[in-house]
Every structure is written in C-alpha cells, then in structure tokens.
C-alpha cells in the first residue's frame, strides 16, 4: 500500500542542490502529495512544529501529515518516492540491505563537493 496523505518536506533554500531536487520533485508530484517548506521560512514551524528544535541542515526532513512521523535523509526517500506514481516501484527496492546507507553516503559526498566548489563549509563543520 502506498501513502496517500501529504508529506511536508523541509529543505535548505540556500542550497542549490536541495533546490534543484525540490524542483524535480514538484514536477513529478502530479497528485499534489508533497508540500515544500524552506528552512528559512517562518511558516515551517507553524505547519510542522515537530521539526522545531531539530538540526535540519545537512539533510532534507519530511513530516507525514497524518501520523506526524518525521524522517530525514535516506530514510525519507521511500516515503517521497511512494507518493510519485512513476517512482513508486523504487520505494520497496530501498529496503534492500545496505542500500539506504549507500544512498546517504552518496548524498553526503555530493553535498560536500558542492561546498568545496562554493567555498562554504560542509555541514559537519557548520553545525
């Protein structure tokens, strides 16, 4: 069974990698089940108080609107893909042993490379 309720996504609007990913998700979200909130916006805490007080930088966070459960990083990915009709088949594949850890590692390396190019500090040094 695939999720049918909205998923609130909190992302860093100052991160070009995050913004590109959110743009791609918006294009694919034909059912309107993903709700996007930048970390820098004041509305995030109003709609997702469960995220208040968490270190949200470094990974995209998601909040299931119906259950109020929070996921982040690679653990969030199956919940996002399960809401995208053409990508639903990938969500169960992410349950294979070690695959989520690999996805998390690849994302971290990509983000660190982006910081080296821009001259900003990586997540681990900034927070």
N, CA, C and O atoms as a DFTB+ gen file, in Angstrom:
508 C
 N C O
     1  1       0.838      -1.182       0.000
     2  2       0.000       0.000       0.000
     3  2       0.883       1.246       0.000
     4  3       1.842       1.344       0.765
     5  1       0.547       2.180      -0.857
     6  2       1.326       3.399      -0.972
     7  2       0.688       4.501      -0.140
     8  3      -0.532       4.541       0.023
     9  1       1.527       5.400       0.388
    10  2       0.982       6.504       1.184
    11  2       0.071       7.383       0.349
    12  3       0.318       7.617      -0.834
    13  1      -0.968       7.859       0.975
    14  2      -1.919       8.693       0.239
    15  2      -2.022      10.093       0.808
    16  3      -2.598      10.973       0.169
    17  1      -1.480      10.321       1.994
    18  2      -1.569      11.629       2.625
    19  2      -0.382      12.503       2.278
    20  3       0.634      12.020       1.777
    21  1      -0.515      13.794       2.546
    22  2       0.561      14.735       2.251
    23  2       1.812      14.487       3.097
    24  3       1.738      13.994       4.222
    25  1       2.944      14.839       2.528
    26  2       4.232      14.758       3.194
    27  2       4.867      16.140       3.130
    28  3       5.100      16.669       2.043
    29  1       5.145      16.723       4.282
    30  2       5.780      18.037       4.345
    31  2       7.283      17.840       4.235
    32  3       7.870      17.072       4.997
    33  1       7.912      18.538       3.280
    34  2       9.349      18.448       3.085
    35  2      10.003      19.764       3.497
    36  3       9.634      20.826       2.996
    37  1      10.966      19.694       4.403
    38  2      11.717      20.865       4.854
    39  2      13.105      20.792       4.229
    40  3      13.824      19.808       4.403
    41  1      13.474      21.843       3.500
    42  2      14.754      21.850       2.780
    43  2      15.432      23.210       2.926
    44  3      14.797      24.203       3.282
    45  1      16.708      23.232       2.651
    46  2      17.508      24.457       2.741
    47  2      17.393      25.216       1.425
    48  3      17.921      24.773       0.404
    49  1      16.713      26.344       1.443
    50  2      16.505      27.133       0.225
    51  2      17.774      27.851      -0.222
    52  3      17.801      28.422      -1.312
    53  1      18.821      27.834       0.593
    54  2      20.093      28.434       0.209
    55  2      21.032      27.408      -0.420
    56  3      22.142      27.744      -0.832
    57  1      20.585      26.173      -0.491
    58  2      21.376      25.075      -1.060
    59  2      20.889      24.807      -2.485
    60  3      19.743      24.409      -2.695
    61  1      21.766      25.026      -3.454
    62  2      21.357      24.832      -4.847
    63  2      21.019      23.370      -5.132
    64  3      20.119      23.088      -5.922
    65  1      21.723      22.452      -4.506
    66  2      21.442      21.025      -4.685
    67  2      20.041      20.690      -4.175
    68  3      19.284      19.982      -4.840
    69  1      19.704      21.200      -2.999
    70  2      18.370      20.962      -2.420
    71  2      17.277      21.588      -3.288
    72  3      16.239      20.973      -3.534
    73  1      17.520      22.806      -3.745
    74  2      16.517      23.498      -4.572
    75  2      16.267      22.764      -5.884
    76  3      15.124      22.649      -6.325
    77  1      17.326      22.271      -6.504
    78  2      17.148      21.507      -7.756
    79  2      16.346      20.235      -7.494
    80  3      15.474      19.867      -8.281
    81  1      16.648      19.573      -6.388
    82  2      15.909      18.356      -6.046
    83  2      14.431      18.672      -5.809
    84  3      13.563      17.940      -6.284
    85  1      14.137      19.740      -5.091
    86  2      12.746      20.121      -4.832
    87  2      12.029      20.474      -6.138
    88  3      10.856      20.141      -6.305
    89  1      12.722      21.144      -7.062
    90  2      12.121      21.456      -8.367
    91  2      11.758      20.178      -9.114
    92  3      10.690      20.087      -9.719
    93  1      12.639      19.206      -9.072
    94  2      12.364      17.922      -9.754
    95  2      11.184      17.200      -9.108
    96  3      10.344      16.620      -9.795
    97  1      11.135      17.244      -7.787
    98  2      10.019      16.596      -7.094
    99  2       8.699      17.299      -7.410
   100  3       7.678      16.638      -7.603
   101  1       8.711      18.622      -7.463
   102  2       7.484      19.378      -7.812
   103  2       6.970      18.967      -9.187
   104  3       5.765      18.805      -9.382
   105  1       7.880      18.799     -10.135
   106  2       7.496      18.405     -11.496
   107  2       6.843      17.026     -11.515
   108  3       5.922      16.785     -12.295
   109  1       7.309      16.136     -10.675
   110  2       6.830      14.750     -10.680
   111  2       5.637      14.504      -9.756
   112  3       4.997      13.456      -9.839
   113  1       5.339      15.449      -8.890
   114  2       4.261      15.297      -7.902
   115  2       2.906      15.646      -8.527
   116  3       2.320      16.685      -8.222
   117  1       2.427      14.783      -9.387
   118  2       1.160      15.038     -10.082
   119  2      -0.056      14.899      -9.180
   120  3      -1.132      15.404      -9.500
   121  1       0.112      14.213      -8.049
   122  2      -1.010      14.019      -7.135
   123  2      -1.075      15.102      -6.057
   124  3      -2.031      15.149      -5.283
   125  1      -0.077      15.962      -6.003
   126  2      -0.064      17.043      -5.015
   127  2       0.111      16.551      -3.584
   128  3      -0.464      17.126      -2.660
   129  1       0.889      15.507      -3.390
   130  2       1.069      14.928      -2.060
   131  2       2.325      15.423      -1.340
   132  3       2.552      15.075      -0.182
   133  1       3.131      16.223      -2.013
   134  2       4.332      16.775      -1.391
   135  2       4.128      18.265      -1.143
   136  3       3.689      18.999      -2.028
   137  1       4.451      18.699       0.066
   138  2       4.315      20.103       0.456
   139  2       5.715      20.586       0.805
   140  3       6.385      19.990       1.648
   141  1       6.161      21.660       0.162
   142  2       7.538      22.113       0.277
   143  2       7.644      23.354       1.158
   144  3       6.920      24.331       0.967
   145  1       8.567      23.297       2.134
   146  2       8.816      24.432       3.017
   147  2      10.319      24.645       3.151
   148  3      11.042      23.734       3.555
   149  1      10.791      25.841       2.815
   150  2      12.211      26.126       3.057
   151  2      12.471      26.304       4.547
   152  3      11.614      26.798       5.280
   153  1      13.657      25.900       4.990
   154  2      14.033      26.062       6.394
   155  2      14.003      27.528       6.811
   156  3      13.739      27.847       7.970
   157  1      14.275      28.410       5.861
   158  2      14.371      29.834       6.162
   159  2      13.005      30.501       6.325
   160  3      12.933      31.650       6.761
   161  1      11.937      29.810       5.987
   162  2      10.594      30.382       6.080
   163  2      10.020      30.284       7.478
   164  3      10.300      29.330       8.204
   165  1       9.226      31.255       7.853
   166  2       8.596      31.267       9.179
   167  2       7.441      30.280       9.275
   168  3       7.078      29.860      10.373
   169  1       6.864      29.907       8.149
   170  2       5.696      29.028       8.135
   171  2       6.010      27.582       8.508
   172  3       5.113      26.846       8.918
   173  1       7.250      27.169       8.375
   174  2       7.599      25.772       8.629
   175  2       7.209      25.339      10.037
   176  3       6.602      24.282      10.211
   177  1       7.544      26.127      11.028
   178  2       7.254      25.752      12.423
   179  2       5.754      25.748      12.693
   180  3       5.285      24.998      13.550
   181  1       4.997      26.573      11.977
   182  2       3.544      26.579      12.157
   183  2       2.916      25.286      11.635
   184  3       2.030      24.717      12.273
   185  1       3.379      24.831      10.479
   186  2       2.818      23.636       9.865
   187  2       3.455      22.346      10.385
   188  3       2.834      21.284      10.354
   189  1       4.687      22.446      10.860
   190  2       5.405      21.253      11.314
   191  2       6.136      21.533      12.625
   192  3       7.367      21.573      12.643
   193  1       5.402      21.728      13.720
   194  2       6.065      22.022      14.998
   195  2       6.963      20.877      15.473
   196  3       7.849      21.094      16.299
   197  1       6.749      19.674      14.968
   198  2       7.587      18.525      15.333
   199  2       9.037      18.721      14.883
   200  3       9.943      18.077      15.411
   201  1       9.254      19.600      13.918
   202  2      10.609      19.837      13.420
   203  2      11.354      20.899      14.219
   204  3      12.566      21.053      14.068
   205  1      10.642      21.628      15.062
   206  2      11.275      22.685      15.866
   207  2      12.311      22.072      16.803
   208  3      12.075      21.033      17.419
   209  1      13.444      22.724      16.897
   210  2      14.500      22.265      17.788
   211  2      15.418      21.201      17.196
   212  3      16.403      20.822      17.829
   213  1      15.121      20.720      16.016
   214  2      15.979      19.724      15.355
   215  2      17.026      20.446      14.515
   216  3      16.794      21.555      14.035
   217  1      18.164      19.814      14.345
   218  2      19.176      20.331      13.426
   219  2      18.752      19.901      12.019
   220  3      18.947      18.751      11.627
   221  1      18.177      20.827      11.277
   222  2      17.589      20.498       9.983
   223  2      18.567      20.662       8.823
   224  3      18.276      20.236       7.705
   225  1      19.704      21.264       9.072
   226  2      20.678      21.467       7.992
   227  2      21.430      20.174       7.724
   228  3      21.699      19.394       8.638
   229  1      21.760      19.962       6.475
   230  2      22.535      18.787       6.096
   231  2      21.716      17.683       5.471
   232  3      22.238      16.893       4.684
   233  1      20.436      17.614       5.808
   234  2      19.554      16.606       5.227
   235  2      18.162      17.197       5.058
   236  3      17.754      18.094       5.796
   237  1      17.456      16.683       4.087
   238  2      16.064      17.070       3.904
   239  2      15.237      16.282       4.913
   240  3      15.461      15.089       5.113
   241  1      14.289      16.947       5.539
   242  2      13.417      16.303       6.532
   243  2      11.998      16.258       5.999
   244  3      11.569      17.144       5.260
   245  1      11.282      15.225       6.380
   246  2       9.893      15.074       5.968
   247  2       9.015      14.744       7.155
   248  3       9.422      14.034       8.075
   249  1       7.808      15.269       7.119
   250  2       6.829      15.021       8.178
   251  2       5.562      14.494       7.537
   252  3       4.939      15.171       6.719
   253  1       5.185      13.284       7.912
   254  2       3.929      12.685       7.442
   255  2       2.785      13.439       8.114
   256  3       2.678      13.450       9.340
   257  1       1.950      14.055       7.326
   258  2       0.909      14.907       7.898
   259  2      -0.108      14.122       8.735
   260  3      -0.579      14.623       9.756
   261  1      -0.449      12.908       8.317
   262  2      -1.479      12.152       9.031
   263  2      -0.965      11.542      10.337
   264  3      -1.686      11.546      11.335
   265  1       0.251      11.023      10.352
   266  2       0.775      10.366      11.554
   267  2       1.710      11.251      12.361
   268  3       2.005      10.948      13.518
   269  1       2.183      12.349      11.761
   270  2       3.130      13.284      12.382
   271  2       4.490      12.633      12.629
   272  3       5.242      13.081      13.495
   273  1       4.810      11.586      11.879
   274  2       6.135      10.950      11.963
   275  2       7.131      11.745      11.141
   276  3       6.785      12.308      10.102
   277  1       8.363      11.789      11.609
   278  2       9.426      12.544      10.955
   279  2      10.491      11.581      10.442
   280  3      10.893      10.650      11.140
   281  1      10.937      11.819       9.217
   282  2      12.052      11.096       8.621
   283  2      13.024      12.107       8.055
   284  3      12.670      13.260       7.807
   285  1      14.254      11.664       7.854
   286  2      15.237      12.543       7.231
   287  2      16.198      11.724       6.385
   288  3      16.331      10.512       6.555
   289  1      16.863      12.415       5.473
   290  2      17.886      11.796       4.635
   291  2      17.388      10.592       3.865
   292  3      16.307      10.614       3.276
   293  1      18.195       9.536       3.876
   294  2      17.873       8.328       3.108
   295  2      16.634       7.624       3.645
   296  3      15.956       6.929       2.889
   297  1      16.318       7.781       4.932
   298  2      15.113       7.175       5.488
   299  2      13.843       7.837       4.957
   300  3      12.771       7.232       4.965
   301  1      13.968       9.073       4.499
   302  2      12.834       9.812       3.943
   303  2      12.521       9.387       2.509
   304  3      11.372       9.449       2.070
   305  1      13.532       8.965       1.802
   306  2      13.401       8.684       0.368
   307  2      12.250       7.738       0.000
   308  3      11.502       8.063      -0.923
   309  1      12.061       6.593       0.662
   310  2      10.937       5.722       0.279
   311  2       9.579       6.398       0.450
   312  3       8.650       6.122      -0.310
   313  1       9.456       7.274       1.433
   314  2       8.189       7.963       1.684
   315  2       7.906       9.009       0.604
   316  3       6.750       9.255       0.261
   317  1       8.947       9.610       0.082
   318  2       8.791      10.564      -1.022
   319  2       8.458       9.805      -2.309
   320  3       7.492      10.129      -3.000
   321  1       9.261       8.803      -2.618
   322  2       9.053       8.052      -3.872
   323  2       7.720       7.332      -3.898
   324  3       7.136       7.165      -4.969
   325  1       7.223       6.901      -2.750
   326  2       5.930       6.234      -2.681
   327  2       4.769       7.125      -3.065
   328  3       3.670       6.635      -3.328
   329  1       4.998       8.427      -3.100
   330  2       3.949       9.388      -3.466
   331  2       4.054       9.850      -4.926
   332  3       3.233      10.637      -5.395
   333  1       5.054       9.361      -5.624
   334  2       5.253       9.738      -7.027
   335  2       4.901       8.548      -7.910
   336  3       5.618       7.547      -7.906
   337  1       3.800       8.639      -8.671
   338  2       3.289       7.481      -9.417
   339  2       4.320       6.698     -10.219
   340  3       4.326       5.469     -10.149
   341  1       5.170       7.341     -10.957
   342  2       6.124       6.601     -11.788
   343  2       7.345       6.109     -11.010
   344  3       8.149       5.348     -11.549
   345  1       7.493       6.522      -9.776
   346  2       8.656       6.159      -8.975
   347  2       8.315       5.235      -7.810
   348  3       9.204       4.850      -7.050
   349  1       7.062       4.879      -7.660
   350  2       6.648       4.031      -6.534
   351  2       7.384       2.704      -6.478
   352  3       7.636       2.187      -5.390
   353  1       7.729       2.149      -7.615
   354  2       8.387       0.856      -7.670
   355  2       9.763       0.888      -7.005
   356  3      10.266      -0.152      -6.578
   357  1      10.382       2.078      -6.912
   358  2      11.718       2.188      -6.327
   359  2      11.662       2.113      -4.799
   360  3      12.607       1.633      -4.174
   361  1      10.578       2.575      -4.197
   362  2      10.480       2.637      -2.733
   363  2      10.773       1.289      -2.066
   364  3      11.567       1.262      -1.126
   365  1      10.183       0.171      -2.496
   366  2      10.492      -1.105      -1.842
   367  2      11.942      -1.563      -2.067
   368  3      12.517      -2.247      -1.220
   369  1      12.526      -1.186      -3.205
   370  2      13.909      -1.564      -3.505
   371  2      14.868      -0.962      -2.477
   372  3      15.905      -1.551      -2.171
   373  1      14.525       0.197      -1.955
   374  2      15.385       0.859      -0.969
   375  2      15.446       0.105       0.352
   376  3      16.248       0.441       1.223
   377  1      14.609      -0.906       0.505
   378  2      14.651      -1.739       1.696
   379  2      15.729      -2.815       1.641
   380  3      15.960      -3.515       2.627
   381  1      16.394      -2.949       0.485
   382  2      17.469      -3.940       0.375
   383  2      18.595      -3.592       1.346
   384  3      18.905      -2.415       1.532
   385  1      19.205      -4.588       1.961
   386  2      20.250      -4.327       2.958
   387  2      21.383      -3.459       2.405
   388  3      21.949      -3.739       1.349
   389  1      21.690      -2.410       3.146
   390  2      22.806      -1.534       2.807
   391  2      22.520      -0.453       1.792
   392  3      23.326       0.463       1.625
   393  1      21.386      -0.535       1.105
   394  2      21.126       0.434       0.036
   395  2      20.874       1.834       0.573
   396  3      21.360       2.804      -0.009
   397  1      20.133       1.971       1.657
   398  2      19.896       3.303       2.222
   399  2      21.191       3.937       2.714
   400  3      21.395       5.142       2.568
   401  1      22.060       3.124       3.295
   402  2      23.342       3.647       3.751
   403  2      24.170       4.147       2.570
   404  3      24.847       5.172       2.663
   405  1      24.111       3.417       1.465
   406  2      24.819       3.838       0.257
   407  2      24.254       5.146      -0.272
   408  3      25.011       6.041      -0.645
   409  1      22.934       5.266      -0.309
   410  2      22.293       6.494      -0.774
   411  2      22.699       7.664       0.123
   412  3      22.999       8.748      -0.376
   413  1      22.712       7.456       1.433
   414  2      23.105       8.516       2.366
   415  2      24.558       8.924       2.139
   416  3      24.880      10.111       2.175
   417  1      25.424       7.964       1.910
   418  2      26.832       8.253       1.675
   419  2      27.020       9.046       0.383
   420  3      27.783      10.012       0.360
   421  1      26.341       8.655      -0.685
   422  2      26.442       9.361      -1.969
   423  2      25.942      10.801      -1.821
   424  3      26.573      11.728      -2.329
   425  1      24.810      10.995      -1.128
   426  2      24.273      12.346      -0.933
   427  2      25.276      13.210      -0.174
   428  3      25.515      14.358      -0.549
   429  1      25.858      12.672       0.882
   430  2      26.817      13.428       1.698
   431  2      28.037      13.825       0.870
   432  3      28.497      14.964       0.955
   433  1      28.565      12.900       0.071
   434  2      29.734      13.209      -0.767
   435  2      29.387      14.293      -1.788
   436  3      30.185      15.195      -2.043
   437  1      28.194      14.197      -2.368
   438  2      27.763      15.198      -3.358
   439  2      27.636      16.568      -2.701
   440  3      28.066      17.573      -3.267
   441  1      27.054      16.609      -1.521
   442  2      26.889      17.880      -0.811
   443  2      28.239      18.471      -0.423
   444  3      28.442      19.678      -0.550
   445  1      29.154      17.645       0.044
   446  2      30.480      18.147       0.413
   447  2      31.221      18.711      -0.794
   448  3      31.902      19.730      -0.686
   449  1      31.093      18.061      -1.925
   450  2      31.720      18.555      -3.150
   451  2      31.150      19.916      -3.533
   452  3      31.878      20.804      -3.978
   453  1      29.855      20.067      -3.356
   454  2      29.222      21.346      -3.676
   455  2      29.783      22.445      -2.778
   456  3      30.011      23.563      -3.240
   457  1      30.005      22.143      -1.522
   458  2      30.549      23.142      -0.605
   459  2      31.987      23.502      -0.973
   460  3      32.375      24.665      -0.862
   461  1      32.780      22.529      -1.407
   462  2      34.155      22.841      -1.806
   463  2      34.173      23.799      -2.983
   464  3      34.993      24.715      -3.033
   465  1      33.273      23.589      -3.926
   466  2      33.215      24.446      -5.108
   467  2      32.770      25.854      -4.741
   468  3      33.317      26.829      -5.256
   469  1      31.775      25.971      -3.848
   470  2      31.231      27.280      -3.481
   471  2      32.087      28.015      -2.453
   472  3      31.942      29.225      -2.278
   473  1      32.976      27.295      -1.774
   474  2      33.798      27.922      -0.751
   475  2      33.157      27.934       0.626
   476  3      33.770      28.410       1.581
   477  1      31.927      27.417       0.752
   478  2      31.275      27.335       2.056
   479  2      31.800      26.136       2.815
   480  3      32.411      25.242       2.230
   481  1      31.566      26.114       4.112
   482  2      31.979      24.995       4.951
   483  2      30.965      23.854       4.826
   484  3      29.770      24.105       4.669
   485  1      31.435      22.600       4.894
   486  2      30.498      21.466       4.878
   487  2      29.617      21.459       6.114
   488  3      29.891      22.167       7.084
   489  1      28.560      20.660       6.080
   490  2      27.593      20.600       7.165
   491  2      28.240      20.299       8.504
   492  3      27.942      20.954       9.503
   493  1      29.126      19.307       8.531
   494  2      29.697      18.879       9.812
   495  2      30.500      19.995      10.468
   496  3      30.588      20.035      11.695
   497  1      31.082      20.894       9.700
   498  2      31.865      21.982      10.262
   499  2      30.991      23.185      10.626
   500  3      31.379      23.999      11.464
   501  1      29.843      23.300      10.016
   502  2      28.993      24.478      10.226
   503  2      28.049      24.311      11.391
   504  3      27.645      25.306      11.992
   505  1      27.678      23.081      11.736
   506  2      26.611      22.891      12.720
   507  2      27.060      21.966      13.820
   508  3      26.295      21.686      14.742
